[in-house]
Each structure stands twice: as C-alpha cells, then as structure tokens.
Amino acid sequence: MGPEFIAIWIAWLLAGGSPGPATMGIAGTAMASGRRSGLAFALGILAGSASWGIAAALGLSAIMLTHVWVFEIIRYAGAAYLAWLALKALKSAWAGGNAAAGTPFKGSARTLFLKGAAIHITNPKAILSWGSIYAIALPADAAPVMVFQCFGLLYAGSILIFIGYAFLFSNARIVAAYAAMRRWFDLAFAGFFGFASIKILTARLQ
C-alpha cells in the first residue's frame, strides 16, 4: 500500500466522482427530495457497489466471463433500466417549470435504497471495474486478507464520493442554482443515462 496504491486510489475517486448514472442519480434525488432521500439513494448505490466488489474478490467475475449468458442477461437488464431512467428525465424536462426539480427518484427510504442498488447491480461493467482494479493494485499471489484490505480502502473512497454527493446537492444554494436551470439539468441527466445505456449495449465487455 505504497505510493502506487495512493495513485490508484486517487484515480478511483476521480472515476467514481465523474458524471454517471450513480452520481447523477444521487444529485437529482438529493435536489428533488432532500438530503435524507439522497442519502437513502446513495446507500443503495453503495450496497450495489459492495455486492460487486465482494463478488469480484470471491472470483465471481471469472465465472460470469465463463458463462456468457449470465453476463448478457445482466447487461440487457441494466441497459433497459438506464434507458427507462433517461425517458423519465426527458419527461421531467418536457414538463417545464411545473415539474418537480431533479430526476424524479421518489418513494420511501426503502424504495430509494432499492432503486440506488439497482443502478449498480444491473450494471455488468461494475464488476469488471472491481476486477480490473484488483488486478492493477494487487500482485497475482495476493492473499485473501490483502484482497479484502484493498476492497476496504477502495470502498471507503466510494463512501466519500457518494455520501458527499448527497450532502453537497442537498445544500440550499445548490438547489436554488439548480431550480433556475432545472430543465437543462434534466436534459443532462437524460443524456447521461441514455449514453450509459447505449455504452452497456455496445461495449466490448470481454
């Protein structure tokens, strides 16, 4: 865990904080429904991320690459879900000023948690991200305890990013700025979700 890992960890933070389905979903939910809802959604995303991180640590990524049909089912389910989110954002943008601010992720804390988890669990590229980072950060003969230490440090970075988004975008000033440009944000959310859906369908995942 020397300077090389620190560089990898910083890259992991930058990648996790870049615009994408998870971060845009947290931002939209926090701005539309407040910090509590944003945190519930973020915790769901973190749960999905943990599932893939642990699965990759246990070697499930190799199993999925061997059984292509499992990979394909998850890939198409993820693409369909993201396309649906894009349509919802477009509908919100079309409705104009009478619509609620932000991407319309609504419901109880449990519902928001499950929606957040669905974004990561239905994204097959998430497990490849975890598998790839393990391959880069760890030696080939790494002991299981080292693998899970790596998981803990990387996951701590994900917590900082996703929980940070929920707090940042529930700030009153951020919400006010968003309200003035709501339609453009909704169009941006639709673009991010739609682009992610297309990328999942067209990407070479092996």
QUIDAZI-V245695 format. One record per helix or strand. SS is the DSSP state (alpha for helix, beta for strand). FROM is the first residue (numbers start at 1). TO is the last residue. If there is no record, write none. Layout:
# QUIDAZI-V245695
{{SS & FROM & TO} {SS & FROM & TO}}
This chain:
# QUIDAZI-V245695
{{alpha & 3 & 17} {alpha & 21 & 33} {alpha & 35 & 57} {alpha & 60 & 66} {alpha & 68 & 98} {alpha & 109 & 121} {alpha & 124 & 137} {alpha & 144 & 168} {alpha & 172 & 180} {alpha & 182 & 202}}
